[in-house]
Amino acid sequence: MKASQKPHETHTTTPTTLFKIYSRSRSRRSSKPRLRPKLTYRMPVVNRERDRIQAHASRLGLCGLRNIGNTCFMNSVIQCLSHTQELTRFLRSQHGTRSSSTKDQQILHEFAKLIQEMWTPNVHTMTPMELKRAFSTKHRMYSDYNQQDAQEFLRFFLDSLHSALNTGVKGETLNIDDNLSDNKKADLTWEWYTRHENSLVRDLFVGQLKSTLKCTTCGNTSVTFDPFWDLSVPLPSSSRCKLEACLDLFIREEVLDGDEMPTCAKCKTRRKCTKSFTIQRFPKYLVIHLKRFSETRWSKLSNIVEFPTSDRELNMGSYGANSNSNVHYSLYAISNHMGSTAGGHYVALCKHPISRKWHEFNDNIVSDALCENHLVSSSAYILFYERA
């Protein structure tokens, strides 16, 4: 071996050395943070599909109606009726129904077709021409294109729907023993009425009023029971009031004197009497008409009536004939009249049955969700409540 050459170096690895190397390697690896796979929450397919269906359903019914010549009064009422859940559910099930020979059944046929289209996906605007034509054929005062009163139209319209569906049998006279209790008289009167007037529309909208007439001379009291389709309540003189104040005026005892004196059944002659109303039977859907217009429609009251807007907020129990403590109603639609008797415009505010959001229906324009705080205004004309 040459002197410049170095001997070949060899290294021997012992078990102890291997252990130290392994330990250092583990130490180096453990000093760094371990990367973990990122976890993302995925909504179950069932929930995603349910939310999709919910969102789709919450857009149904948000369909505007074109004004075909001063028909905003009709459009406003139709939107309120469209958001009356049980009525719309029935009309949407009437596929294949043929028009009949009677004018009322033709109105029902056209209304059912319109409601079905309004609640069809991706339908945003409809023209109610055929419905107006059918309605004008029965009610000639609506054949032109003049502005009309929404509450009067509602009464005529519901009467036509009821007549088209009515399966009642007429001819039987009502005879009630005066010695029976008031509640028994009310029940017998209602049974007689429902045998004559039997329809879904009656089931939904009709209630029963109790009228009490008392003679101021002999004290004799007589009661009668009559059906009602809505409550037309007067407004107090104050510029701002609560709905309860209007209802109090409606049931307040009034004096019938002079030409208004009725004949007392006991005195057998005309006597000064007092008359008052209470509600004997509450309807499923309560329609309250705020009497803003005078009888001659020469003037309009612009009072702000503060009415309950939340679910179950209106309690009508104190206005019942039998002092029911809890008769709760929830607001779901409003027909508003803006303007004066010389010229005005109707719009509807309706609560969607699925999304529970409020929308404004201004003829063919449908607004996005409205805040519940904006519902009360001096324009409120007809209030639609559903019994809770």
C-alpha positions as CSV (number, residue, x, y, z in Angstrom):
1,M,0.0,0.0,0.0
2,K,1.3,3.4,-0.9
3,A,1.9,5.9,1.8
4,S,-0.5,8.5,0.2
5,Q,-3.4,6.1,0.3
6,K,-5.6,5.9,3.3
7,P,-6.9,2.6,4.5
8,H,-10.7,2.0,3.6
9,E,-12.9,3.1,6.5
10,T,-15.6,0.9,7.6
11,H,-18.5,1.7,10.0
12,T,-20.2,-0.8,12.2
13,T,-23.9,-0.1,13.1
14,T,-25.0,-1.5,16.4
15,P,-28.5,-2.1,17.7
16,T,-28.0,0.8,20.0
17,T,-27.1,3.1,17.1
18,L,-30.2,2.0,15.2
19,F,-32.4,2.8,18.1
20,K,-31.0,6.4,18.4
21,I,-31.4,7.0,14.7
22,Y,-35.0,5.8,14.8
23,S,-35.7,7.9,17.9
24,R,-34.4,11.1,16.2
25,S,-36.4,10.4,13.1
26,R,-39.6,10.0,15.2
27,S,-38.8,13.1,17.1
28,R,-38.3,15.1,13.9
29,R,-41.6,13.8,12.4
30,S,-43.6,14.5,15.6
31,S,-42.4,18.1,15.8
32,K,-44.4,19.0,12.7
33,P,-48.2,19.3,12.8
34,R,-50.0,16.3,11.3
35,L,-52.2,17.2,8.4
36,R,-55.8,15.9,8.8
37,P,-58.3,15.7,6.0
38,K,-60.7,18.6,6.0
39,L,-64.2,17.6,7.1
40,T,-67.1,19.3,5.3
41,Y,-70.7,18.8,6.5
42,R,-73.0,17.7,3.7
43,M,-76.7,18.1,4.2
44,P,-78.5,14.8,3.9
45,V,-80.1,14.3,0.5
46,V,-83.6,14.1,2.1
47,N,-83.2,17.5,3.8
48,R,-81.9,19.1,0.6
49,E,-84.8,17.8,-1.4
50,R,-87.3,18.9,1.3
51,D,-85.8,22.4,1.3
52,R,-86.0,22.5,-2.5
53,I,-89.6,21.5,-2.5
54,Q,-90.3,24.1,0.2
55,A,-88.7,26.9,-1.7
56,H,-90.6,25.8,-4.9
57,A,-93.9,25.7,-3.0
58,S,-93.4,29.1,-1.5
59,R,-93.4,30.7,-5.0
60,L,-96.7,29.2,-6.0
61,G,-99.6,31.6,-6.0
62,L,-97.5,34.7,-6.4
63,C,-99.3,35.5,-9.6
64,G,-100.4,39.0,-10.6
65,L,-103.7,39.8,-12.4
66,R,-103.7,42.3,-15.2
67,N,-106.0,45.3,-14.9
68,I,-108.4,45.1,-17.9
69,G,-110.1,48.5,-17.2
70,N,-110.8,49.7,-13.7
71,T,-110.8,46.1,-12.4
72,C,-108.4,46.6,-9.5
73,F,-111.4,46.0,-7.1
74,M,-111.9,42.6,-8.6
75,N,-108.2,41.7,-8.7
76,S,-107.8,42.7,-5.0
77,V,-110.7,40.5,-3.9
78,I,-109.6,37.5,-6.0
79,Q,-106.1,37.6,-4.5
80,C,-107.6,37.6,-1.0
81,L,-109.8,34.6,-1.9
82,S,-106.9,32.9,-3.6
83,H,-105.1,32.9,-0.2
84,T,-108.1,31.5,1.6
85,Q,-106.5,28.0,1.9
86,E,-109.5,25.7,2.1
87,L,-111.3,27.5,-0.8
88,T,-108.2,27.3,-3.1
89,R,-107.5,23.7,-2.1
90,F,-111.0,22.8,-3.2
91,L,-110.8,24.8,-6.5
92,R,-107.4,23.3,-7.4
93,S,-109.0,19.8,-7.1
94,Q,-111.7,20.6,-9.6
95,H,-109.8,19.6,-12.8
96,G,-112.0,18.5,-15.6
97,T,-115.1,20.3,-14.2
98,R,-117.3,21.3,-17.1
99,S,-119.1,24.6,-17.3
100,S,-122.9,24.3,-16.8
101,S,-125.9,26.0,-18.1
102,T,-126.4,28.2,-15.1
103,K,-124.7,31.6,-14.9
104,D,-123.4,30.9,-11.3
105,Q,-121.9,27.6,-12.3
106,Q,-120.2,29.3,-15.2
107,I,-118.7,31.8,-12.8
108,L,-117.5,29.0,-10.6
109,H,-116.0,27.2,-13.6
110,E,-114.0,30.3,-14.7
111,F,-112.9,31.0,-11.2
112,A,-111.6,27.5,-10.7
113,K,-109.7,27.7,-14.0
114,L,-108.1,31.0,-12.9
115,I,-107.1,29.7,-9.5
116,Q,-105.6,26.6,-11.0
117,E,-103.5,28.7,-13.4
118,M,-102.5,31.1,-10.6
119,W,-101.1,28.2,-8.6
120,T,-99.2,26.6,-11.5
121,P,-95.4,26.7,-11.3
122,N,-93.7,29.5,-13.2
123,V,-97.0,31.4,-13.9
124,H,-96.4,35.0,-12.9
125,T,-99.3,36.9,-14.5
126,M,-102.9,36.1,-15.6
127,T,-105.7,38.1,-17.3
128,P,-109.0,37.4,-15.7
129,M,-111.0,38.3,-18.8
130,E,-113.2,35.2,-18.9
131,L,-114.1,35.4,-15.2
132,K,-115.1,39.0,-15.6
133,R,-117.2,38.2,-18.7
134,A,-119.0,35.3,-16.8
135,F,-119.6,37.5,-13.8
136,S,-120.9,40.4,-15.8
137,T,-123.4,38.1,-17.5
138,K,-125.0,37.4,-14.1
139,H,-124.5,40.8,-12.6
140,R,-125.1,43.4,-15.3
141,M,-123.8,46.3,-13.2
142,Y,-120.3,44.9,-13.7
143,S,-120.6,44.7,-17.5
144,D,-118.9,48.1,-18.1
145,Y,-115.5,49.2,-16.9
146,N,-116.4,51.6,-14.1
147,Q,-114.8,51.5,-10.7
148,Q,-116.8,49.4,-8.2
149,D,-116.8,48.8,-4.5
150,A,-114.7,45.7,-3.5
151,Q,-116.9,44.7,-0.6
152,E,-120.1,44.8,-2.7
153,F,-118.3,42.7,-5.3
154,L,-117.1,40.2,-2.7
155,R,-120.7,39.7,-1.5
156,F,-122.0,39.1,-5.0
157,F,-119.1,36.9,-5.9
158,L,-119.4,34.6,-2.9
159,D,-123.1,34.4,-3.4
160,S,-122.6,33.2,-6.9
161,L,-120.0,30.6,-5.8
162,H,-122.4,29.4,-3.1
163,S,-125.3,29.2,-5.5
164,A,-123.3,27.1,-7.9
165,L,-122.3,24.6,-5.2
166,N,-125.6,24.7,-3.2
167,T,-127.2,21.3,-2.7
168,G,-129.8,22.5,-0.2
169,V,-133.5,21.8,-0.6
170,K,-135.9,24.7,-0.2
171,G,-139.6,24.7,0.7
172,E,-139.6,23.8,4.4
173,T,-140.9,26.6,6.7
174,L,-139.3,27.4,10.1
175,N,-141.4,27.0,13.2
176,I,-139.8,27.5,16.6
177,D,-141.4,27.4,20.0
178,D,-140.8,30.7,21.9
179,N,-140.5,28.8,25.1
180,L,-137.2,27.2,24.1
181,S,-133.9,28.5,25.3
182,D,-132.0,31.0,23.1
183,N,-129.3,28.5,22.3
184,K,-131.8,25.8,21.3
185,K,-133.6,28.4,19.0
186,A,-130.2,29.2,17.5
187,D,-129.4,25.6,16.8
188,L,-132.8,24.9,15.2
189,T,-132.5,28.0,13.1
190,W,-129.0,27.1,12.0
191,E,-130.1,23.5,11.1
192,W,-133.0,24.9,9.1
193,Y,-130.7,27.3,7.3
194,T,-128.0,24.7,6.4
195,R,-130.7,22.4,5.0
196,H,-131.6,25.2,2.6
197,E,-128.2,26.6,2.0
198,N,-125.6,23.8,1.8
199,S,-122.2,24.5,0.2
200,L,-118.5,24.7,0.9
201,V,-118.6,28.4,0.6
202,R,-121.3,28.6,3.3
203,D,-119.2,26.2,5.5
204,L,-116.2,28.6,5.3
205,F,-117.6,32.1,5.4
206,V,-121.0,32.1,7.1
207,G,-121.6,32.8,10.8
208,Q,-124.7,33.5,12.8
209,L,-125.8,36.7,14.5
210,K,-128.1,37.0,17.5
211,S,-130.3,40.1,17.4
212,T,-132.0,41.0,20.7
213,L,-134.9,43.4,20.7
214,K,-136.3,44.7,24.0
215,C,-139.4,46.8,24.5
216,T,-138.7,49.8,26.8
217,T,-142.4,49.8,27.9
218,C,-143.2,46.3,29.0
219,G,-139.6,44.8,29.0
220,N,-140.5,42.0,26.6
221,T,-137.5,40.6,24.9
222,S,-137.4,38.8,21.5
223,V,-134.4,37.3,19.8
224,T,-133.8,36.4,16.2
225,F,-130.9,34.6,14.5
226,D,-129.6,35.4,11.1
227,P,-126.7,34.3,9.0
228,F,-123.9,36.8,8.1
229,W,-121.2,36.6,5.4
230,D,-119.2,39.5,6.8
231,L,-119.3,42.1,9.6
232,S,-119.6,45.7,8.4
233,V,-118.3,47.7,11.4
234,P,-118.6,51.4,11.8
235,L,-115.5,53.6,12.6
236,P,-115.4,55.9,15.6
237,S,-114.9,59.7,15.2
238,S,-111.3,59.5,16.4
239,S,-108.5,59.7,13.8
240,R,-106.9,56.6,15.2
241,C,-108.5,53.6,17.0
242,K,-108.3,49.9,17.6
243,L,-110.4,47.3,15.8
244,E,-112.0,46.5,19.1
245,A,-113.5,50.0,19.2
246,C,-115.1,49.3,15.9
247,L,-116.5,46.0,17.0
248,D,-117.8,47.6,20.2
249,L,-119.7,50.0,18.1
250,F,-121.1,47.2,16.1
251,I,-122.6,45.3,19.1
252,R,-123.5,48.5,21.0
253,E,-127.1,48.7,22.0
254,E,-129.1,51.2,19.9
255,V,-132.5,52.8,20.4
256,L,-135.2,52.4,17.9
257,D,-137.6,55.3,18.1
258,G,-139.9,57.4,15.9
259,D,-140.2,55.9,12.4
260,E,-137.9,53.0,13.4
261,M,-140.1,51.8,16.3
262,P,-141.0,48.1,15.8
263,T,-144.2,46.4,16.9
264,C,-143.9,44.8,20.4
265,A,-145.2,41.2,20.4
266,K,-146.6,41.7,23.9
267,C,-148.0,45.2,23.7
268,K,-149.4,44.6,20.2
269,T,-148.4,48.1,19.1
270,R,-145.4,50.0,18.0
271,R,-143.1,50.8,20.9
272,K,-139.7,52.3,21.5
273,C,-137.2,49.5,21.7
274,T,-133.5,48.8,22.1
275,K,-131.6,46.5,19.7
276,S,-128.2,44.9,20.1
277,F,-126.1,42.3,18.3
278,T,-123.9,39.4,19.5
279,I,-122.3,36.6,17.5
280,Q,-124.0,33.3,18.1
281,R,-121.8,31.2,15.7
282,F,-118.4,32.1,14.5
283,P,-117.3,31.3,11.0
284,K,-114.2,29.5,9.9
285,Y,-113.1,32.6,7.9
286,L,-114.2,35.9,9.3
287,V,-114.4,38.9,6.9
288,I,-114.5,42.3,8.6
289,H,-115.5,45.3,6.4
290,L,-114.4,48.7,7.7
291,K,-117.2,51.1,6.8
292,R,-115.0,53.9,5.4
293,F,-117.6,55.2,2.8
294,S,-120.8,57.0,3.6
295,E,-124.1,55.5,2.4
296,T,-124.1,57.9,-0.6
297,R,-120.3,57.4,-1.2
298,W,-119.8,61.1,-1.2
299,S,-117.1,60.9,1.5
300,K,-114.5,58.5,2.8
301,L,-113.1,58.2,6.3
302,S,-109.3,57.9,6.5
303,N,-109.1,56.8,10.1
304,I,-106.2,54.5,11.0
305,V,-107.6,51.3,12.5
306,E,-105.1,49.3,14.4
307,F,-106.0,45.7,13.8
308,P,-104.3,42.5,15.0
309,T,-101.8,41.1,12.5
310,S,-100.1,38.3,14.3
311,D,-101.2,34.6,14.5
312,R,-104.1,34.1,17.0
313,E,-103.9,37.8,18.0
314,L,-107.6,38.6,17.4
315,N,-109.8,37.2,20.1
316,M,-113.5,37.5,19.4
317,G,-114.6,35.8,22.5
318,S,-116.0,38.9,24.2
319,Y,-118.4,39.5,21.2
320,G,-120.0,36.1,21.4
321,A,-123.5,35.5,22.7
322,N,-122.3,32.9,25.1
323,S,-119.3,34.7,26.5
324,N,-116.7,32.4,24.9
325,S,-113.4,33.3,26.4
326,N,-111.2,32.1,23.5
327,V,-112.2,32.5,19.9
328,H,-108.9,33.3,18.2
329,Y,-108.3,34.4,14.6
330,S,-105.2,35.0,12.5
331,L,-105.0,37.7,9.8
332,Y,-104.1,36.4,6.3
333,A,-105.3,39.0,3.8
334,I,-106.3,42.6,3.4
335,S,-108.0,44.5,0.6
336,N,-106.7,48.1,0.7
337,H,-108.4,51.1,-1.0
338,M,-106.2,54.1,-1.6
339,G,-107.5,57.5,-2.8
340,S,-110.9,59.0,-2.4
341,T,-114.5,58.6,-3.6
342,A,-113.6,60.6,-6.7
343,G,-110.9,58.1,-7.8
344,G,-109.0,55.4,-6.1
345,H,-107.1,52.1,-6.4
346,Y,-107.3,48.7,-4.8
347,V,-104.4,46.4,-3.9
348,A,-104.3,43.2,-1.8
349,L,-101.8,42.2,0.9
350,C,-101.8,38.5,1.4
351,K,-99.9,36.0,3.6
352,H,-98.5,33.1,1.7
353,P,-99.7,29.8,3.2
354,I,-96.3,28.1,2.8
355,S,-93.7,30.7,3.4
356,R,-95.9,32.7,5.8
357,K,-94.5,35.9,4.3
358,W,-96.6,38.9,3.3
359,H,-96.7,40.1,-0.3
360,E,-98.5,43.0,-2.0
361,F,-100.5,42.3,-5.1
362,N,-100.9,45.5,-7.1
363,D,-102.8,44.2,-10.2
364,N,-100.0,42.4,-12.2
365,I,-97.2,43.4,-9.9
366,V,-96.3,41.2,-7.0
367,S,-93.9,42.6,-4.4
368,D,-91.3,40.8,-2.4
369,A,-91.9,40.0,1.2
370,L,-93.4,42.8,3.3
371,C,-92.7,43.5,6.9
372,E,-95.7,42.8,9.2
373,N,-95.3,46.3,10.8
374,H,-96.4,47.9,7.5
375,L,-99.8,46.2,7.3
376,V,-101.8,48.7,9.3
377,S,-102.6,51.8,7.4
378,S,-105.5,54.2,6.7
379,S,-106.1,52.2,3.4
380,A,-107.3,49.0,5.1
381,Y,-110.8,48.3,3.8
382,I,-111.6,44.6,4.1
383,L,-109.8,42.3,6.6
384,F,-109.7,38.5,6.2
385,Y,-109.1,36.3,9.3
386,E,-108.9,32.6,9.7
387,R,-110.0,30.9,12.9
388,A,-107.1,29.4,14.7
